[in-house]
Each structure stands twice: as C-alpha cells, then as structure tokens.
C-alpha cells in the first residue's frame, strides 16, 4: 500500500469510527428534552457552554502543540501533563469558590439552579484538562480507532449514567444530565489512558514547556475565541430572552450545528495529524483537502436538506413548535459551515495557529454588533438569522485565505464543489416537491420522507458522484 493511500485510509476510517458516537449522544439528549422541563434544560445548556469553555482553557493548547511538534519527546508529554493537571485543578477551585458571585451575574431568573448545576459541572474540568494529552499520543500514531473507541465509551457512559440516575433518583431533575456529563468525561479519560498505554513520569522541564507554548497559546486563544463565536448566540438568549428560549435554541442547534461541531472536532483530530505529516507537500494537501470537503458535503448535505424540508414535522413531533424557524435557519448555517469545516485544520497543519486566532477575533467583531442590533430585537429567530448570514460571509473570506495558503486556485476549488452541491440541490428539490404529497401524521410523513430522501440520495450519488464514492470506499477498505 502506498504511503498516501495508507494515510487516507487511516484518516477516513478514523473519521467514520469517531463519528459513530454522535447519533447515540443525540438520541440521549432528545430523550432528556422529552423528560425534563424546558426551562431547567435551558440552565443545563447555558452552564454546559460555560464549563466547556473553561475546559478548553484548561487544556492550554498543549495537546495540539504535541501533535504539531515533529520531535516531541516523552519529556514534552510529561511536562504538559503536570502543567495541565495543576492548571485544571486551579480553574476548578476558582470556579467552585466563585459560584455564588457567578450565579448572581449569570444565573438569569433562577440563580439557585445555576449555582447547583455549576458546582457539579466544574468537576469535569480537571479530567478534560489532561485527557487531550493521552489523545495526542494516539493522534501522533494515527491510531484513530482507539480514539473512536474512547469516544464511544464516553457516550455510552453518559447514556448509562442518565438511565441509572433516572431509575434510582428521578427527583434529581436537571442534575441528572449534569452528573452524567461528569461521568462521561471521567469515562473518556479512563479509556484514553488505557488505549494510549503511556503513564506520565514525575518530571517537569521548563525548556520543553517554552517550546510548546509558542504554538499552544496561539492555538488556545484561537480556539477559545472560536468557541465563543459558536456560542455567542447564548449570550443574547439566556439573559434577555429567558431559559426556555435558550432551551428551544439549543434543541434546534443540537439537531443541526452541534452534530457538525462534534464531527468538526473529530475531523480536526483526524485531519490535523494527517495533514501535519504532509505539511510540506502542498500538492498532497490540496488533494486531501478537496477530497475531505467533497466527502463532508456528500455526507451531511442530504441530511440537512431533509431537516430543512421537514422542519414542521420535526417541531410537531418533538412538541416544540417554537423551534421551526430556528431549525431552518440553522440548517442553512450548518451547510455553509460544512463547506468550510476543513479550513481550521489546514491553518494548524501549516503552523498558522495565529491566523486562526486573528480570524476568530474578526468573527467576534462581526457577530457581536450584528446580534445586538439585528438579532436580539427579533428574538430567537433573529439570532438564528444572524448565524446563517454570518456563516456565508465567513465561508467566503476564510476559504480565500485557505486557498492562498496551499496554492489552491479558486476555479479548481469551485469545480470540486460543483458535483456535491448539485447533489444536495437535487435531494432538496425532490423532498420539497414531495412533502405536500405525503399523507398522514408527522411521524408517518417523516418516515416516508426519510425513505424518499435515502432513495433520492443514493440515486444522486450514483448519477452525479459515483467515482467519488468509489474512491472513498477504496480508502475505507485500504485498497
């Protein structure tokens, strides 16, 4: 097997394996939306956003720096481990102590619930701070199946914890998913430790830390601002519009943007080390980049088209009518983000973590005034409209930068997108025309629409992108 094919095979297999946990996680969360009060879930979603931001800061970007640094040694890993562990514990202690103040400032109309949720949630930060280092060991070996197994273990831990807590202590209410989230992070760490087969030694080298920090801090800054950008809508919903509005938006986001976010994280874990290993070969980078973008559109485009068309039935089936317009706007935003998902991995693989940081600052500078002056006065729907419009603007600008970085002509890029975009348009047209003709209650319409969507997608894949599908299949098989 050639080196290029071996790399493509391992990357694609890793992507497929890592993405397998997303459906389980989504189904578990949908069940929680059925079982728990909508306003309490708004607090859960809001605090989860805050804690995940703090967990991101707790990593310090050292795990990504260890992947990017070609000659990283065990001394680098040991130093990073003790740095992250101490830093994560320090953040946890500060948040635990400051919870009463944070509840007053950020708790909305129910600061008591906010405080209870935050007290438990912050316990996952130390686990998250060090788990990335064990993942980095596996990423450097391109052992994506082990990473995928760990992700699957974490998701199953979450689902099992939710089930047991509901069975044993149903009176816990919103604390059920909170405790389960802490268990999930602990399960992920344990599985990564087992798979990596590496144990940190009791040593710390300041020189090794300095070598990592130049990349790591830029990466952390970029990732922190990028995360804030993806969650900036929450700042304009939870406080001004209330916890219930927050939950409705979060539910729509979980059906559209969050699956992409999980896949984007998976893709970054797979593509970053894969692209970093060929970072000096722009020809291979261009080929791998275009193939990845095409595959993402082919995989997610038809699903998002179905969500857009059948949003009314989804809203009725979930008994959450307010999510209808939000769901459609976020489906459009997600498709645009799908096309640009690989840009961040390309920046990092080429050692341009500072580009990601500056780009994230620019994105925030655009989103904040747009949210305040246009989105907030129009409620949750207006916020979703801003997200969709900004996604188009950001795609156009960031793609231009990525194309320049790897010497990819715009005409070549657009030609590569033509067939996947045409396929999505065909599936969308078939479903849009057929929807009024499908009889019965929402569940029956969704079932028939899903079957029709699968048939339309398979037909379009055969007629429009058959050669691409055969290429992906060969990569999966390693041939």
HUJOTA-V127246 format. One record per residue. RES is the residue in one letter. PSI is psi in degrees with one decimal (none if undefined). D_FIRST is the distance of its C-alpha to the first C-alpha in Angstrom with 2 decimals. Layout:
# HUJOTA-V127246
res=<RES:RES>
psi=<PSI:PSI>
d_first=<D_FIRST:D_FIRST>
This chain:
# HUJOTA-V127246
res=<X:X:X:X:X:X:X:X:X:X:X:X:X:X:X:X:X:X:X:X:X:X:X:X:X:X:X:X:X:X:X:X:X:X:X:X:X:X:X:X:X:X:X:X:X:X:X:X:X:X:X:X:X:X:X:X:X:X:X:X:X:X:X:X:X:X:X:X:X:X:X:X:X:X:X:X:X:X:X:X:X:X:X:X:X:X:X:X:X:X:X:X:X:X:X:X:X:X:X:X:X:X:X:X:X:X:X:X:X:X:X:X:X:X:X:X:X:X:X:X:X:X:X:X:X:X:X:X:X:X:X:X:X:X:X:X:X:X:X:X:X:X:X:X:X:X:X:X:X:X:X:X:X:X:X:X:X:X:X:X:X:X:X:X:X:X:X:X:X:X:X:X:X:X:X:X:X:X:X:X:X:X:X:X:X:X:X:X:X:X:X:X:X:X:X:X:X:X:X:X:X:X:X:X:X:X:X:X:X:X:X:X:X:X:X:X:X:X:X:X:X:X:X:X:X:X:X:X:X:X:X:X:X:X:X:X:X:X:X:X:X:X:X:X:X:X:X:X:X:X:X:X:X:X:X:X:X:X:X:X:X:X:X:X:X:X:X:X:X:X:X:X:X:X:X:X:X:X:X:X:X:X:X:X:X:X:X:X:X:X:X:X:X:X:X:X:X:X:X:X:X:X:X:X:X:X:X:X:X:X:X:X:X:X:X:X:X:X:X:X:X:X:X:X:X:X:X:X:X:X:X:X:X:X:X:X:X:X:X:X:X:X:X:X:X:X:X:X:X:X:X:X:X:X:X:X:X:X:X:X:X:X:X:X:X:X:X:X:X:X:X:X:X:X:X:X:X:X:X:X:X:X:X:X:X:X:X:X:X:X:X:X:X:X:X:X:X:X:X:X:X:X:X:X:X:X:X:X:X:X:X:X:X:X:X:X:X:X:X:X:X:X:X:X:X:X:X:X:X:X:X:X:X:X:X:X:X:X:X:X:X:X:X:X:X:X:X:X:X:X:X:X:X:X:X:X:X:X:X:X:X:X:X:X:X:X:X:X:X:X:X:X:X:X:X:X:X:X:X>
psi=<134.5:156.3:-38.6:-44.8:-38.3:-42.7:-46.3:-40.6:-49.2:-37.8:-45.7:-40.6:-40.7:-40.2:-45.1:-42.3:-48.3:-32.2:-8.6:-23.9:-16.7:-41.7:-39.5:-44.4:-42.9:-44.6:-39.4:-43.5:-37.9:-38.6:-39.6:-36.8:-25.8:-36.2:-27.7:154.3:141.1:-36.4:-36.3:-36.8:-28.5:-41.1:-42.2:-48.5:-39.8:-47.6:-36.6:-42.0:-43.6:-46.1:-38.5:-31.9:-43.9:-36.3:-36.7:-43.9:-35.8:-25.1:-25.8:7.3:5.9:-32.7:-41.9:-38.5:-35.9:-32.8:-41.0:-32.2:114.9:-37.9:34.0:132.4:177.0:-30.4:-38.1:-43.4:-43.1:-45.5:-43.0:-38.1:-52.5:-32.2:-48.4:-38.0:-48.6:-42.2:-42.5:-41.6:-37.2:-44.1:-44.2:-45.9:-41.3:-42.9:-41.5:-41.5:-36.9:6.2:-45.0:-40.7:-44.5:-36.1:-39.0:-39.1:-37.3:-2.0:-4.6:-140.7:-6.4:72.0:-25.4:-45.2:-41.9:-46.2:-43.6:-42.7:-44.2:-38.6:-41.3:-41.5:-37.2:-11.2:-17.3:-12.3:-46.2:-39.5:-45.2:-30.8:-32.9:-17.2:-33.4:-26.6:-39.3:-35.5:-37.4:-36.4:-44.1:-36.7:-39.6:-29.2:2.8:34.0:69.7:-25.3:-35.7:-38.9:-42.7:-41.5:-40.0:-41.2:-41.0:-40.4:-42.5:-41.3:-42.6:-35.2:-42.0:-49.1:-42.3:-39.8:-42.6:-46.6:-47.6:-41.2:-39.4:-35.0:-39.5:-36.7:67.5:-18.1:-9.0:-24.6:-124.9:-16.8:-15.2:-57.0:-25.0:-51.8:-40.3:-33.4:-38.2:-42.7:-38.1:-46.1:-38.7:-40.6:-39.5:-46.1:-46.1:-41.9:-39.8:-40.7:-44.9:-43.5:-37.3:-26.3:43.2:136.9:131.1:142.6:160.0:73.7:152.1:123.7:108.5:-35.2:-37.9:-39.2:-42.6:-36.9:-34.0:-32.5:-29.3:-40.2:-41.8:-43.5:-39.5:-42.8:-43.8:-43.5:-45.1:-43.3:-37.3:-45.4:-38.3:-41.2:-42.6:-36.1:-43.1:-25.4:11.5:-25.9:-32.4:-34.1:-29.1:3.9:-55.0:-51.6:-59.9:-36.8:-14.6:164.6:-35.4:-42.9:-38.2:-43.2:-40.1:-44.5:-43.3:-36.9:-46.7:-37.8:-38.2:-26.7:-14.1:-75.1:-38.5:-37.5:-38.1:-40.3:-43.4:-42.6:-37.7:-39.4:-43.2:-44.8:-41.5:-41.2:-31.3:-50.0:-33.3:-54.7:-32.6:-48.6:-34.6:-32.8:-16.7:31.1:-21.7:0.3:90.0:-30.4:-45.7:-36.3:-45.4:-43.7:-47.9:-37.6:-49.3:-40.3:-38.3:-44.3:-44.1:-44.4:-38.9:-43.5:-42.3:-34.2:-43.7:-25.0:-51.6:-35.6:-44.8:-34.1:-41.4:-40.6:-42.2:-46.7:-43.7:22.9:-39.4:-42.8:-38.1:-43.9:-42.5:-41.4:-36.9:-4.5:40.2:68.1:-36.4:-13.6:-7.6:-60.4:-35.4:-41.1:-41.4:-42.4:-39.5:-27.2:-41.8:-46.1:-39.9:-40.7:-41.4:-38.9:-31.1:-44.0:-34.0:10.5:-36.5:-9.5:-44.9:-42.0:-36.2:-41.2:-47.8:-41.1:-32.0:8.6:22.0:49.6:-30.2:-31.1:-44.2:-38.3:-49.1:-36.5:-40.9:-39.7:-41.7:-43.0:-41.9:-38.9:-27.8:-42.9:-40.7:-53.3:-34.5:-42.0:-43.4:-46.0:-29.3:-48.4:-52.3:-43.7:-20.3:9.3:-159.1:-38.3:-41.3:-38.7:-42.5:-35.7:-41.4:-43.2:-42.5:-46.0:-42.0:-33.9:-38.7:-46.5:-46.2:-35.3:-46.8:-43.2:-46.2:-34.1:-35.8:-42.3:-44.1:-42.1:-40.7:-37.0:-37.2:11.3:40.3:113.4:143.6:-38.7:-40.1:-41.5:-47.7:-36.9:-36.3:-30.7:-18.8:-50.8:-45.9:-41.3:-39.9:-40.5:-45.5:-40.9:-38.6:-44.5:-42.8:-44.1:-43.2:-46.1:-39.2:-40.7:-37.1:-27.5:-47.1:-17.5:-7.2:119.4:169.1:-179.2:170.2:-40.8:-41.2:-40.7:-42.7:-40.2:-47.4:-39.6:-37.6:-44.8:-44.0:-39.9:-40.8:-44.8:-45.3:-39.9:-45.2:-40.5:-43.2:-38.9:-42.1:-43.4:-34.1:-37.0:37.1:-41.7:-36.2:-43.3:-39.6:-36.1:-45.0:-39.7:-38.9:-37.3:-40.0:-40.3:-14.3:24.7:none>
d_first=<0.00:3.79:6.53:8.34:6.53:6.29:9.88:10.95:10.02:11.93:14.62:15.32:15.45:17.68:19.84:20.41:21.23:23.48:25.28:26.31:29.27:30.91:32.51:34.06:35.46:36.91:38.55:40.12:41.55:42.92:44.69:46.22:47.48:49.18:50.79:51.87:54.41:52.96:54.75:53.57:49.96:50.68:51.43:48.26:46.11:48.04:47.87:44.19:43.56:45.60:44.03:40.43:41.44:42.86:39.76:37.72:40.20:39.96:36.29:37.38:33.92:32.98:29.90:28.46:29.55:27.73:24.43:25.18:26.44:23.68:25.76:27.23:28.60:30.21:33.49:32.41:31.46:34.71:36.80:35.28:35.88:39.57:40.10:38.79:40.60:43.93:43.49:42.66:45.66:47.87:46.95:47.58:50.94:52.02:51.18:52.85:55.94:56.07:55.56:59.26:59.22:55.93:57.28:60.34:58.35:55.39:56.54:58.03:60.71:59.73:59.09:59.65:56.64:54.57:55.63:54.87:51.38:50.61:51.92:49.36:46.47:46.48:45.59:41.91:41.69:41.20:38.33:36.64:37.27:35.19:32.57:30.51:30.12:28.45:26.22:25.36:24.17:21.68:20.71:20.01:17.51:16.08:17.39:18.50:19.12:21.74:23.34:23.47:25.12:27.63:28.46:29.01:31.24:33.24:33.84:34.88:37.13:38.75:39.36:40.72:42.93:44.33:45.13:46.82:48.79:50.07:51.08:52.74:53.98:54.18:56.88:54.34:53.60:51.36:50.65:48.50:45.42:46.24:46.16:43.09:41.29:42.13:40.84:37.63:37.00:37.90:35.51:32.65:33.49:33.77:30.43:28.67:30.53:29.46:25.74:25.65:27.37:29.11:32.86:34.66:36.98:40.50:40.06:40.40:39.80:41.42:39.45:36.12:37.58:38.76:35.35:33.88:36.83:36.59:33.47:34.37:37.84:36.81:34.11:36.65:39.24:36.97:35.77:39.35:40.77:37.96:38.64:42.33:41.68:39.92:42.84:45.64:46.98:47.96:50.38:52.20:52.26:53.01:56.10:57.73:56.79:56.63:54.35:54.36:53.18:50.44:49.29:49.30:47.18:44.77:44.44:43.57:41.12:39.45:38.85:37.42:36.67:35.86:32.94:31.51:32.40:30.58:27.49:27.87:28.04:24.91:23.15:24.45:23.23:19.69:19.69:21.81:19.57:16.48:18.54:20.23:17.14:16.94:20.71:21.43:19.17:21.33:19.38:16.32:18.99:20.81:17.93:16.96:20.69:21.67:19.04:20.26:23.87:23.50:21.98:24.79:27.46:26.23:26.14:29.41:31.44:32.66:33.59:35.63:37.24:38.36:39.77:41.67:43.21:44.08:45.20:48.80:47.83:45.65:48.60:51.05:48.85:48.42:52.12:51.34:52.80:52.75:48.96:48.94:49.14:47.09:44.29:44.16:44.24:41.52:39.32:39.64:39.02:35.88:34.38:35.09:33.56:30.39:29.90:30.40:28.63:25.74:28.25:28.97:25.40:25.15:28.45:27.43:24.02:25.99:28.59:31.23:32.51:35.99:35.24:34.58:37.84:39.93:38.50:39.40:42.91:43.33:42.25:44.78:47.47:46.98:46.76:49.77:52.46:50.96:51.07:54.57:56.26:54.54:52.63:55.07:58.17:56.35:55.16:51.79:51.18:51.86:49.40:46.68:47.67:47.23:43.73:42.75:44.35:42.93:39.39:39.71:41.15:38.55:35.65:37.08:37.72:34.64:32.31:34.14:33.49:29.74:29.43:31.34:29.27:25.96:27.70:27.12:29.89:31.87:31.71:27.90:27.99:30.70:29.03:25.93:28.37:30.44:28.76:28.18:31.76:33.11:31.56:33.26:36.49:36.48:36.05:38.76:41.12:40.76:41.47:44.29:46.03:45.61:46.69:50.47:50.22:48.77:51.70:52.38:52.11:49.35:47.15:47.38:46.67:43.59:42.33:42.90:41.49:38.28:37.88:38.69:36.27:33.37:34.32:34.76:31.43:29.51:31.49:30.91:27.15:27.13:29.44:28.48:24.86:23.21:20.32:19.69:19.75:17.25:14.82:15.51:15.25:11.72:10.86:12.99:11.42:7.83:7.31>
